């Protein structure tokens, strides 16, 4: 189910207008997920450094 309503006659301009918000949302979600993953990995490394016996 597309979040943005695509016009009936898909011109290049209409396609760009309908695809741009989805592209921005996708890039934003990808960036936040990547940042969260790096943050979790860094926190895990810190915990492992602080507790070397585990």
KATAPE-V482176 format. One record per backbone hydrogen bond with DSSP energy under -0.5 kcal/mol. NH is the residue of the N-H (numbers start at 1). CO is the residue of the C=O. E is the energy in kcal/mol with one decimal. If there is no record, write none. Layout:
BEGIN
nh: <NH;NH>
co: <CO;CO>
e: <E;E>
END
This chain:
BEGIN
nh: <10;11;15;16;17;18;19;20;21;22;23;24;25;26;27;28;29;30;31;32;33;34;35;36;37;38;39;40;41;42;43;44;45;46;47;48;49;50;51;54>
co: <8;9;11;12;13;14;15;16;17;18;19;20;21;22;23;24;25;26;27;28;29;30;31;32;33;34;35;36;37;38;39;40;41;42;43;44;45;46;47;51>
e: <-0.9;-1.8;-2.7;-2.2;-2.4;-2.0;-2.5;-2.3;-0.6;-0.6;-2.5;-2.5;-2.6;-2.5;-2.6;-2.5;-2.6;-2.5;-2.6;-2.5;-2.5;-2.4;-2.5;-2.7;-2.5;-2.6;-2.5;-2.7;-2.5;-2.5;-2.5;-2.4;-2.3;-2.2;-2.4;-2.4;-2.1;-2.3;-1.8;-1.1>
END
